[in-house]
Amino acid sequence: MADGLPVLSQPADRPEPVDWRRWRDRLLASPRFHRWAAALPGLRWMTRRQSRRLFDLVAGFTYSQILLSCVRLGLFEHLREGARSIADLQALTGLGERSLDILLRAGVSLDLLEWRSAQGAGPERRVGLGMLGAVVAGSPAIVALIEHHQAVYDDLKDPVDLLRHPEQSTRLRRYWAYAEDGYSVAEAEGYRGGQARGLAADRVADYSELMAASQPLVAEQVLASFDFSRYRCLLDLGGGQGAFIEQVARQHPSLSLMLFDLPAVADRARARFAADAIGQRVTCHGGSFFDDEMPQGADLVSLVRVLYDHPDERALSILKAARQALGPRGGDLILAEPMSGTPGAEAMGDAYFGFYLLAMGKGRARSAEELCALVLAAGFDRAEPVKTRVPLQTGLIHARVAATREIG
Ligand SMILES: C[S@@+](CC[C@H](N)C(=O)[O-])C[C@H]1O[C@@H](n2cnc3c(N)ncnc32)[C@H](O)[C@@H]1O
C-alpha cells in the first residue's frame, strides 16, 4: 500500500493485455500515418477533423480576443439596427483603415459579422451582424460575460505558473471577494466563521452586477424546466442582488419570496426591490451560510450558481444550511449551476470551469451524480437531475426532504 491505496501489479505469469490505445496513440503520432490517411478519400475526413480541432485549440485565445475587440468597440451595438458601411464603422470605432479591415475580416470568418454587399474593399461596402454576432447583440448578459473575461485572460497568461502556484493572488480572487474568505484555516481552529460576512459594499458591487446581468441566461432555463406554481414560498440562498427572484416573481405572482446573501449583497437586493412593486413580496436577509441561522418558512429553497464556488466541505455546509432552512416541515431544493460531464458540453465543466475556478482559487464544477450525493449527505431524501433546454447554460437538480426528518 502507498498513501493508503493498493498497488496494482500484473501477476508475472499472465501476459500484459493488449492496450489498443497505445497502438492508436502511436499511429496518430506518426506523420507517415497522417500522410497516408490524408491521401485516402475514406479517411481524409478524419485527418481534416483532427487538424481543425487542434487548430481551434491553438487559435482559441486569438478568437476570444477578436470577440472581445468587437464588444469593446461596440461593433455589435452599432450593427444592431442594421448593416453599416465601412466608412461609418471607421468613424464609429475610431480604427484606422487597415485595423478595421483586419477586424471585419476576422469577425466575418468567425460568423460574428457578415458582408452585406458585393465584393470589393471600398468604404461603401456594408457589414452586418453574423449569426453569432446577432446573438451577442441581443444579449446584455453575454456582453457582460465577454467583458469580464479580460480578467480571466490576464490570470491565465502563465497557466503553468498558476498550476504550480494555485494559491497566488489573481484578479479573479480579488474580484470574487468572498473567495478569499479565511474559513478553512479558521475552521481547523474550531471557529466556524469566515471573513466574507464582513465584506464592504465596494468589494461586492462588481460581482453582484455581473451576476445580475448574466442571470437571465440561467433563470430562463430554470423557469422553463421547473414548475414553481406548486410552492408557497421560495428562499433563494446566495441570491445576489435578486435577479433570479425577480424573474421567478414575475412569472409566479402568488409566490412569496425570501433572499439570503452576505449582508452587503442583501443590502443591494433590498435597495433594488424598494423601487419595485415586487418588493412587497420579497424579504432580504443578510448573513453567511457558515455563521448564521437560515430564514424559516420556505417550502422551496434554491441555490443558483452557488455551490461550484466552494470546496466539498463548504458545499456540504451550504446544503445543510438549505436543509435547515426547510425546517421540520421539509420541502424541496433546486440546484442550478454548470455541471461537469454535461453531455455535448464536457469541455465547459472540466476545461473552462476547471481553469476559471483554479484562477479564482476555490471550488470546482461537479457532475450531477456528485451533486446528488452531496445533497443526500446533507440530509435530503432524494435528489435527481432535471433536464434543461440548454445544459451548457445551466444544469438543474431537484431534491426533496420529507417532513419531520431529523436534521443531521
Ligand atoms: C456566483 S454568485 C451567484 C449569485 C446568484 N445566485 C446568481 O446566480 O446570480 C454567488 C453568491 O453567493 C454569495 N455568497 C458567497 N459566500 C457566501 C456566504 N458565506 N454566505 C452567503 N452568501 C454567500 C455571494 O455574495 C454571491 O452573491
The ligand as a MOL file (V3000), in Angstrom:
LIG
                    3D

  0  0  0     0  0            999 V3000
M  V30 BEGIN CTAB
M  V30 COUNTS 27 29 0 0 0
M  V30 BEGIN ATOM
M  V30 1 C -21.6880 33.2570 -8.1250 0
M  V30 2 S -22.6900 34.2760 -7.1430 0 CHG=1
M  V30 3 C -24.3300 33.7860 -7.6540 0
M  V30 4 C -25.3780 34.8100 -7.3240 0
M  V30 5 C -26.7980 34.4440 -7.7840 0
M  V30 6 N -27.2860 33.2530 -7.1530 0
M  V30 7 C -26.8210 34.3270 -9.2890 0
M  V30 8 O -26.8490 33.2030 -9.8230 0
M  V30 9 O -26.8010 35.3770 -9.9470 0 CHG=-1
M  V30 10 C -22.5440 33.5530 -5.5350 0
M  V30 11 C -23.3130 34.2950 -4.4560 0
M  V30 12 O -23.0610 33.6500 -3.2110 0
M  V30 13 C -22.8820 34.6570 -2.2230 0
M  V30 14 N -22.0840 34.1310 -1.1170 0
M  V30 15 C -20.7770 33.7620 -1.1390 0
M  V30 16 N -20.3800 33.3710 0.0870 0
M  V30 17 C -21.4590 33.4920 0.8900 0
M  V30 18 C -21.6860 33.2260 2.2660 0
M  V30 19 N -20.7110 32.7710 3.0530 0
M  V30 20 N -22.9190 33.4500 2.7520 0
M  V30 21 C -23.9200 33.9250 1.9760 0
M  V30 22 N -23.7710 34.1910 0.6610 0
M  V30 23 C -22.5470 33.9760 0.1240 0
M  V30 24 C -22.1720 35.7600 -2.9550 0
M  V30 25 O -22.2710 37.0040 -2.2960 0
M  V30 26 C -22.8640 35.7370 -4.3080 0
M  V30 27 O -23.9630 36.6010 -4.3440 0
M  V30 END ATOM
M  V30 BEGIN BOND
M  V30 1 1 1 2
M  V30 2 1 2 3
M  V30 3 1 2 10
M  V30 4 1 3 4
M  V30 5 1 4 5
M  V30 6 1 5 6
M  V30 7 1 5 7
M  V30 8 2 7 8
M  V30 9 1 7 9
M  V30 10 1 10 11
M  V30 11 1 11 12
M  V30 12 1 11 26
M  V30 13 1 12 13
M  V30 14 1 13 14
M  V30 15 1 13 24
M  V30 16 1 14 15
M  V30 17 1 14 23
M  V30 18 2 15 16
M  V30 19 1 16 17
M  V30 20 1 17 18
M  V30 21 2 17 23
M  V30 22 1 18 19
M  V30 23 2 18 20
M  V30 24 1 20 21
M  V30 25 2 21 22
M  V30 26 1 22 23
M  V30 27 1 24 25
M  V30 28 1 24 26
M  V30 29 1 26 27
M  V30 END BOND
M  V30 END CTAB
M  END
